[in-house]
Amino acid sequence: MKNVSTILATLVLVFAFMNSASAEDWNVSATAKKKLNPYELSKKNISSGKKIYQTNCKSCHGDPTKANMLPLQPAPSDLGSQNFLIQSDGEIYHKIKTGKGAMPTFDKTLNDESKWVVITYLRSFDKNKKKVVVASAVVNPEVTDVKIELNVDAEHKKLNAHLTGLKKDGKRVGLEGIEMSFLVKRAFGQLDISGQEAYTNANGELLIQFPDDLPGDREGQVELLVKLTDEDNYGAIEEKRVLSIAVPTNPKNPLDERAMWGTRANAPIWIVASYLLGVIGIWGVIFLVLFQVFQLSKMRTKS
């Protein structure tokens, strides 16, 4: 018996190892490996890539270099580790595009630019990469009490965010060249309406045009979150607001339609009748079995 248990345990381990090895075997072609990233390792591209990474990759892979991935089998890679970044840009692009196993494909979800800037963001953690990050020409003063002031022009659907900080002399100044994210809460996540050039101007202001066709609730209300895309310098600074700026929409309730998941009032008579007959039949069989058991018990007592 002990030998049987040992054999079974060995087979389980071998099977798990084979699955793990299979999951890691991507079979990237030589041509795919040679693909080059057309986007430079600039501050803007890294920031844009970080935004896309946080929306699409962080939930499984965690923060790059932090090894806080989702505990799956096989475990997702730490995309900021040197073991991962030893791959070429073409290899990483191929894996993002095709997916494998638990890793979904982003072929249709992300366009080519988004895939490449994510790789640019990941490459910023590569200690062996000999490219120089293009530094921003803007140097903001050292400030505290950083905050976002949001002004809304509902008539023209314009959002104006003003990012300011407090200098040592007590003067509040605008912070220039800081990327911000404008996120609208939807049913299954957040919709980014920031656009490609979401950086504050010399006065620390950023003007965003709210989409004309974005639906809201019955009153046209939506939940808006404005925050800094990169939290490394000033921390998690954000502003939340409920705005009456979207297109009023009367949501369609799927329970109002005649369907398998609809309410009983909308169900066809024959479905209701079939269901009731089935329930009655099942309970009838149960009571019949119990009655027969009771009768057998009585016959046994008499004998």
N, C-alpha and C positions, 0 to 999 in steps of 0.2 A: 504493500500500500504506500509505503514511504517512497519507493522508487517511482511509482506512478505519479505521485504528487510532484516529485522533483522533475520528472519529464514534462509534465504539464506546465510547470512554472518556467522551465527552460524554453518551451515552445512559445509561451506568451511573450517572454522577453525578446526572443528572436523575431517574432511577428511585429512587435512594437518598434524594434530597431529597423526592420525592413521598411515599415511605414514611414518612419522618420527620415530614413535615407532617401526614400522615394520622393518625399515632400520637398527635400532640399535639392533634388536633381532637376534643374531647370532646362538643361540642354540648350543653352544660348548659342546661336550660330556665330561663327567667326565674323561674318558680315555685320551682325547686330552689335557685337562687342566693339567694333571699330567706329560706331557712330559717335560723333562729337557733339557736345553741348553748344548750341549756337549763342547761348546767353552768357555774358561775362559775369564774373564773380563780384558784382557791384552791390552796394548797400541797398539800392532799390530792388534789385532782383532777389536778393536774399530775404528782404522784408516781405516781398510779394509771395515768395515761396513758403515762407513761414506761415503766412495766413492760410494758404491752401493746405499745407501740412496739418495745421491744427484742426481744420474742418474735416479732412478726409482720412488722415493717417494716424493721428494721435490716439484715437480711441483704442487701437490695437497695439501700436508700436510704442506708445508712451512718448516721453520727452527724449530727444536725442542725447546720448551719453549718460542718461540717468538710469538706464536698465530697469525702468518701471513699466515693462510691457504687460499686456494682458496675459494671465496665466493659462495659456492654451497648450495643446499638444498636437503637433510640435510647437514650441514657443516661437512667437514672432521675433524677428531680429531687432536688435537695438540699432537703428539706422544711423546713429551718430558714432558708432564704434569703429575702430580702425579695421577690425576684421571684416566689417561690411563694406567700408569705403575703399578697401583694396581692389574692389571691382571697378571696371571702367564705367564711364557715364552711359555708354551704350548698353551694358549689361543691366544697369539699374533701370534705364528707360524701358528695356524689353520686359522686365519683371513688373513694372508699374502698368504697362500696357496690356500684357497678356494675363497676369495673375496665375495662380496655381493652388489647388487644394482650398484651404480656408482663405487664402489671399484672393480677393475679388479682382476682376479685370476693370481697369479704368480707361479702356480704349475709347468708350463713348461718353464716359462721365466727365473726363478732363480733356481739354484740347491739348495740342502739342506744346503750346507755350506754357500752359500750367504744369504739364509733366516736367518740362525742362527746368522751370524756375524752382520746382520742388527739389530737383537734383542739385541745383545751384545752392539752395539753402542747406541741404545735407552736406555738400562739398565744403561749406564754410567750417565744418567740424573736422575736416581732414587735416591732420598735422603734417602730412607728407606732401600736400599739394603746394606747388611752388608759385601759385598765382597770388597776386597782391589784391586784397579787397580795396576797391575804389572808395576812399573815405569821403564822407559828405563835406562839402565846403562850408556848411553852416555850423557854427559853434554857438550854442545857446549858453547863456550865463547859468551859473549854479543857482538853483532855486529850490524852494520847499513849497508845501501846500499847493501842489499841482492839481488843477481841477478843470472840468469841461463845462462851459456854459452853452446851452443849446437854445437857439432862437428858431422859431418855426413860422414860416409864411404859408399857412394852409391854403390860401387862395391861389397862389402860384406854385404850390407844392415844392417849396425850397426849404432846405435845412441848413442852418449856419451854425457850425460848432466852433467855439472859441476856446483854445487851449492856452491857459496862462499859469504862471508860477510866481511865487513871492521871492524877490531878491533879498539879500542880506540887509539892504538899506530900507526895506519895507515897501518898496515899489513893486507893484504887480505888472509883469511884462508877458507879452505873447511869446510862444515857443515855436520857432520856425522849422520846417522840414521834417515834421513828425508825422508818420503815417497813422491814419485812424480808420477804424472799421465801423460802418453803419449797418447794423444787423436787424432785420425784421423777423419777429417770431412767426413761424409757420407751424402747421400741424405736426411735421416730422423733422423739425430742426429750425435753423435760422438761415434766412436768405440775405446774402451780402449784396447791398446796393451801392457800395462805395465807389465802384469803378476802378480804373487802372491808375489814375493820378490822384490818390487820396492823401495828399500831403498838405500840411498847413503852410500858409503863406508867411510873409515877413511879419505880419501882425498876429500870427498864431491862429488865423481863421481858415476854415475849410467849408466851402459851399457845395452842397450836394443837391441834385435835382431828384426828387422822389418820383418813382415810375408812375406815369399817368394811368396805367391799366392794372395796377396791383390791387387785388381785391382785399377788402377788410370784412368786418362783421356787418350786421344789419345797419349799424350807425356809421359804418366806414372807419371804425377804429382799428388800430394795429398797435402792437407793442414794439417799441423801438429801443435798441441798445446801441449806444455810441461808446466806443472804448479805444484805447491805444492798441494798435496791432502788435507792437513790440513792447513788452512790459519790463524789459531788462533795465531800462534807464530810470523810469519814474514809477514803476510798479503797476498794479492793477487799477488804473484810473478809468472810471466809466460813469455814464449817465443813462438812466432808464426813464422812458416817458411813454405814456399812452397817448397816441395822436389820432385825431379825427381828420385824416388826410387821405385815406384810401378810398377805393370805389365801394360804396355800400352794396353788400351782397346778402341775399337771403339764402343761407346754406340749405342744401338739399339733404333731407334726412333719409338715409337708405331704408329705415324701418317703415317709412310711409308707403313703400312700394310692395307689390306682391312678389315675394321672394322667399327663399328658404329661410333667410334670417329675419323676415318681416314679422310684424305683430300678428296675433291670432285673428284680429278683426279683418285683416287683409288676406288671410289664407283661404284658398279654395275649400269648399265644403267637403270634397272627397278626401282631401289631405287630413282635415280635422277628424272626419269619420274613421279613416284608416288608422289614425293615431289612437283614437279612443278605443276602437276594436282591438288593436294590438295590446294596449295596456290592460283592457278587461281580460283578454285571452291569457296574458302572462300571469296575472293575479289569479285567474281561474285555475290554471295548472298548478300554481303554488298551493292554493287551498285544497285542491284535489289530492295532491301528494300528502299534505298534512293530514287530511281526513283518512287516507288509506293507512298511514302510519298509526293514527289513533285507533283505527279498527283492528289492526294487527296486534296492537298493545292490549286491547280488550279481549281478543280471542286467546291471547297468551295467558292472560290473568284467569280466564274461565277454565282453561285446560289445566 
